[in-house]
Each structure stands twice: as structure tokens, then as C-alpha cells.
Amino acid sequence: VAKGINLYSPVSTGDSDYGYKSGTSMSSPNTAGTLALLQQHYQNTHNADRMLSATLKALVIHSADEAGEYSGPDYKFGWGLLNSKNAARIISEDVLLNVIDQQTISAGSSYSRTVIANAIDPLKVTIVWTDPEGTPAPSSLDPVDPMLVNDLDLRIVKDGSVTYYPWKLDRNNPDAAATNIGKNSVDNVEQVYIPNPVANNYTIEVDYDGTLTNGSQSFSIIISGIAAVQCGLLGDSDLDGICDDGDSSGVAGDNPCAGSEVVNCDDNCPDTPNGQTGGTCGKVISGVVMGTGVPCMDNATCGTGEICMMQQSDFNVNGIGDACDCYSDLNGDGTVDIFDLLIIKNEYNRTNCDTISCLADINRTGTVDILDLLIMKNEYARQGCP
């Protein structure tokens, strides 16, 4: 539905006269004008391309404000109240996030895309398709024959185990809330809505039941509530907003990020948060910040004197981030133990580490001393070092 009460509009009493009008004669041009402006905004931001009619329909349904008594569609207000601002924002977001798409599935194929929820907004996905013409039902009063020809099915799967289904209304109980407990085999509009997603990977899937008339079916899809950083096939294991394979080389870790660098490089702690959407608490020992393994969002989350490590800092420049590094694993066997302590013992009191290599100069002061020993003390017996 669209606003049609007390709209400020030109009136016929004069070329420069305006007044307030109400009725469908106001809501209809409100809708038509809004959709035309949205199409223009899309062209202005997408190299003069135009949205398909199914895409424009999906966009205004997806971005509408809830108007009914319950979440989801209903027989009184449809999908809600037209909201041009929300729709225009989604068009603008699409330039960076690819949240508006037009896809085609053929016989025997399906569509799949994995996204990361931002854990702030609801995760919502809407698909719309222009269905081929069907065969009208015999003339009768309020026939209930399903008229859908190509029955596409939308769902979202979390962790490969939890499946979320689209809204569906009950024609025999029109005042009831829409349900989302199974497939919708009636409508050529489907929407999955997850009100409180966690910051995790969710897989959007579209396939079909039966057969596809004409051998294929195009559909438009709108997505909202996803994180600003979306990673490829190798994903974002620790969900910190830094991709495991950020340079899209096909290999995670071959080009580690450093410092505030987060684009076109790989997460240098792929299993420990140290990025844009989460970090790990760290404590300063002998001038070195050491991760404690405790996740955080800011310094207040951490203990006294600790900081929240949310950058890809790499103190010893070894390609492993400070949040997950073991500085004291001097022999590189993955464990801080007696063998590393022996290395410190053999190099203790060496003072020329700025000119020759000293494995035991952990804090890089040029001297192997008690400060390096303190770092090892805090990391001693640690296993699973990267």
C-alpha cells in the first residue's frame, strides 16, 4: 500500500496552487512517481542500466514498512507501506555490496550465495519472478486452484543445519499471521526474514519444484542485513570482517594483511578475531601486545590494562598477527616449551642483536634480557602456535 491521505499536491485552481488531497487518486500517482524516481536512481548509480520489472517489484516489497498487526504479509496491507527512502538506500548499497541481483536458473540447476549477517539488522531476502502464463481455472466463485507455473523455492540455511523458510498466508484463515515453517508453492514472491541473526555465515538457496516451463526461469533477488565485507569461497572463519582470502588468489594466507590494511590481503589471524567487526583482548608484556584469546568489541570488554586488538598488527613482521602469534615459539614447532627456553639461555645477555640475528630477542630491543624472558614466561606451555 502507499500513502493516500492528505497528500500535498498541485490543484486545478491555478498554475501555482497546491492543496491537500486524499484517496486512491493520490496513492496511485504517489506509487507511480516513486517507482519512476527509484528507476532513475538505479540508472544514475548503475551505468544507465534499468531494473527489470521483477526487480523493481522485489525492491519495493523488500523495503516496505510493516503495516499490519503481525510481521510478514497479510490480506489487508499486503507487504506493507511503500518506503522510498529505504528502497533508494538499498540501490545505493548495491554499488558496493551486491544486494540487488538478477539471476536465472535452468533445469537441473540452482542458485546459492553465502553471506555474513551483520548481527545488527534483520537478515531479509526477497525474490520475485515473472511467471509464464498459466491455464485459467474453470469459471467459478473464488477458485482456489494454484496458478503458479514455475515454482521457485527460497530458503536460507545457517551452519548447514538450520533452515529458514519464506512467509506463507492461509487463505482459509485470512486474519491469521503469516507463517514461515515450510515451502511456499503458491506465490511468485517469496521472502525469508530472520529477525535476530548472529554474526555468522548464512547460505541463500533458490531451486524449484517439478519442472521449469521453457527450460529456465529468471528471478530478481534483494538482500539486506549483511556485513559490509563479504568474502569468497574461503570465507571469513573468525567473522572479524577480514577475508581469509582477501586478495582472491584462491589461497588463504599467501598475502597476509599488516596494520590497518584490510583490503586485497588475507586475514593474518584467520581463526582469531582481529578485524573490523571484532577483536581479541591483548595485554602488554615487555613492550609487546600479546593476545589472551578473549574476544572483544572495544577496550571496555577487556581486563584492566588490556586493549582490544582490532587491527592486523604484526609486531615481528612474520606474517602472523599479534592477536594469535606465539612470540616465544622460537624453534617454530608450535609449542612454547623447554627447547625455546634453552634458546634464550644460550643467547641471554647478547647485546648486538641489531646487527646479527638473535632468535631470543623477542621484543626486538637489540638485547636478550629479562624482558624477553618475561614474554616467554607468559606464553610458556602454550600449544597450537600458528
N, C-alpha and C positions, 0 to 999 in steps of 0.2 A: 504494500500500500504506500501511498505518498500523501504528503500534507495537502489538504484542500480546504482548510478552514482559515479564513481571514488572511488570505494571501494578498500582498501589496502588488497591484498590477495596473497597467495602463487602462483607462476607461474611455468611453466614446464621447465624453462631454467636451473634449478639447485635445489638441495635439500634444500638449504638455501636462495633461491631467492624469492623476493617479488616484486609486482608491482601493478599498479592501473588498475582496470578493470571496465567496465560498462555493463549494460544490465540486462535482466531478469535472466540470468545465475548467476548474482551476488545478485539480490534482493531475489531470491528464497532460496539459502543457507543462506543468512542473516536471513531470516524469520525462516527457519527450525532450525538453530543453536540457535537463540534467544529463540524460544519456548522450545527447549530442556533444555536450561540453566534455564529458568523460572520453568520448571517442577522439575529440580534438586533443585532449591532454595526452592520450596514448600516442597519437601521431606525433605530437611535439617531442615526446621523450623516447620514441622508438623508430627513429629514421623514417617517419611518414607512413609506417605500416598501420593497417587498420585491424581492429579486433573483429573476429568472427562474431556473428550474432549470438552464437552459443557462449562465446567468451564474455561478451557484454552482459548477457543474462546471468551467467555464473557470478560475475563480479558484483552486480547489484544485489543478488541474493546473498552472497557471502558477506557483504559489507553492511547489510541492513541491520538496524537496531531491533532488538527483541521488543515485540509489541503485545504479545499475548500473556496469558496467565502462567504458562509454563515455558520452559526452554524448548527450542525447536519450532518447527512449523505448526500451524493449526488452521482450522477451516474458516476462521474469522479474519485473521490478519495475514494469512499466507506465511511468507518467510520474514515478515517484519516491516519496519518503516524505512523507506529509502533514505540512505545517508550518503550524500555526495562527497562529503569530506573524507569519510573512511575509504570510499571507493578510489578517490583520487590519490590518497596516501598509498594504497596498495599498488597503484600504477607506478608511482614514483619509486617504491621499494623494489619493484620488479627489475629496475635497471641494474641493481646490484645483487639481488637475492634470487632471481628467477622464481617468483611466486605466482606468475601468470604464465600458463603454458598451454599449447595446443598440440595434442598428440593423436596418434592413430594406432589402433591395434588391429591386427589381421587374424584370420582364422588360425588357431593353434598358438597364438602369441599372447602376451600380457604386458602390462606396464608396471614398473617398480621403481621407487625412488626412496632412498633412506635420508632422513633429515634429523637434525638435532633440535629438540624443543628448547626454547629459551627459558622455560620454567617460570616465566613471569606472566605471560598471556596464555589464554586457552589455545590449544592446538586445534586448528579447524581446517578441513579440506572439503572443497565443493567441486563436483564435476557436473557438467551439463553437456548433452549431445543432441544434435538434430536427428531424430529417429526417422528411418524410412517410413513412407506411407504404409498404413496397415489396411486391413479389410474391415470395413464398418460392421458393427454388430447389427443383427436384425432389429427393425424398429420396435421399440418397447419403452416403457416408462422407467427412467433411471437404470439403464443396463449396467451390469457390474462386470462385463467381460473385459479382461485385461487387453489393452490395445498396444502394449509395448512390443515392438518388433525385435530390435536388438537390445537384449537385456544385459547391460553392463553392470558390474558389481564393484563397489568401492569398499575398502576396509583399510584400517591401519593396524599394524602388528608391532607390539613392543616386546623386545627381547626374544622374539620368535615363539612366544608362548601366550601372550595376552592379545586378543583380537577385539578391536572396536568396530562396530557396525554403524551404518547410516540410519538416520531418522526414518520412521515409517508411521503413517497415520492409519487409524482403524475406521473404515467407512461406516461400520455398524455402531460405532460409539464416537460420534463426532466431537463430543465435548471433552473426551479423554486426552491426556497429554500424549504427544508423540513418543514412541518407544524406539530403542536402538539395540535390540537384542538379537537381531538376525538380518538376513539379506532383505533388500527392497527390490521386488520384482514387478513393480507397478509403474514407477515414475522414471522419467528421463532427466531428473535432477536428484542427485544424492549428495548428502553432506554428513561427514563424520566430525563429531565435536567432542573433544576431551577437555573438560573444564580446568583440571589441575594437573597438567603433565609435569613430570620430573625432567631434569636436565639429562636426557638420555637419547639414544638413537631410536627412532620410530620409522618403520618402513611403510610407505604408502603403496598399496597394491590395487590395480584395476585389471579385472579379467571379465569373462562373460559366461552366461549360462546358455546352453543349447548351441545354436549355430548363428553365424552372422550373415544376414542378408547382404548381398553384394560383396561378400567376402572380407569386408573390413568395416570399421566404424571409427570416425574421428570424434574426439571429445575435447572439451576445454576444462582446465583444472586451475583452481585458485587455492593458494595455501597461505595461512597466517599463523603466527606464534612460533616461528622457527628462529634459531640463533643467527646472529649476523655472520658467523663463519660456518660455512657448510663444506665438509670435506668429501673427498672422492671415495674410491673403493676401500682404501685402507683406514678411513675414518679418523676419529679423534678419541683414542682409547680412554683418556682420562677426563674427557669432556671439559677441557680448560680453554677451548676456543682456539687452540693451535693444532693444526692438522698434523697427523703422523707423517704424511707425505705431502707437505705443504708446497713443494716445488713440482708436484705431479710427475715425478720421474718414474713412478712405479715401484720405487724402493724407499721404505721408511728409514730415516736416519742417515741417508747418504749426504745430506746437506743441512746440518743442524743449525738452528737459529742461535743468535747470540744477543744478549742485552735486550733492548726494546724491539728488536727485529722480530716480526711475526708473520710477514707475508713472503711468499715464494721461498720458504725454507721449512725444514722439518722440526717438529717438536723435539727439543733436546732432552726432555724427560717424558716420554710418551705414556708412562704408567703412573706418573706423579704430577698432580696439577701445579702448573707454574705459568699460567697464561691469563687471557683476558677475562675469562668467566670463572676463575677460581685459582687459588694458590695453596701453598703449603707453608705452615709455620716454620720459622727458622730462628736459630739463636746464634749470636756472635761469640765465637771462641777464638782467642788469639788473632783477631782481625779477620777471621773467615766466617761467613754465614753458612751454617750447617742446617740442613733440613731435618725436622723432627718427625716427619710423616703425618702430622696432624693437618687435615685440610682446613682452609680458611677463606674468608672473603675480604677481610681487612685486618689491620693490626689489632683491633679490639677483640678479635676472635682468639688471638694467641695469648700465651702466657706473658707474665711480666718480663720486660726486657727483650721480648721476641718480636719479630716482624713477619708480616705475611708476604711471602715471596711470590709475586705475580708477574715476574719478568723472566726471560730466558737467559738470566745471567750465568756466566761460565767463568768463574774466577781463575781456574788453572788452564783455561783455553784447551781443554781436551775433547771438546765436542759433547760433553755430558753436563747438563745443567746443574747448578748448585743445589737445587731442591732435591735431587736424587743422587748426587755424586757421593762416592766414598773417597775422600781425600787421602785417607790413610791406607788404602789398599795399594801399597807401594809396589808390590810384585805382580799386581793385576790378576790374582787368582780368584777374585770375587769375594774374598773374606779378609777381614782385618784381624790378624792373629799374631802369634809369636814370631812368624817369619818376617812380618812387616816391622815388628819391634826390633828384631835383630838388625834390620837395615838402618834404623835410627841409631841403634847402639854403635854401629860401625862408622856412622857419619857424624856422630854427636860432636859438637863444638867446631865443626867445619865452618869457616867464615868467608870463604871465597866462592860461594855458590852463584854469585852474579857473573862469574867468568867461566866456571866449569859446572857441569851438571851435577846436581845433588838431588837424589830421589827423595831424601828425607826433609828437604826444605819445603814443608807442606804449605806454609803461609807466605812463601816467596819473599822473605825479607833478606835473603842472601846469606843467612846463618841458620845452622841446625842447632836449635836450643830448646829450652824448657817449653817455649810456646808451641813448638811443633809436637812435643811430647804430650802437651795438654789436649791438642786436637786428637791425637791418636787415642788418648785415654777416653775421650767422649765417644769415639767410634769403635772402640775395641770390642771384638766378638761379633761385630756386625757381619751378616751374611747376605748373599744375593746382590752384591755390588754390581752395578752395570759396567 
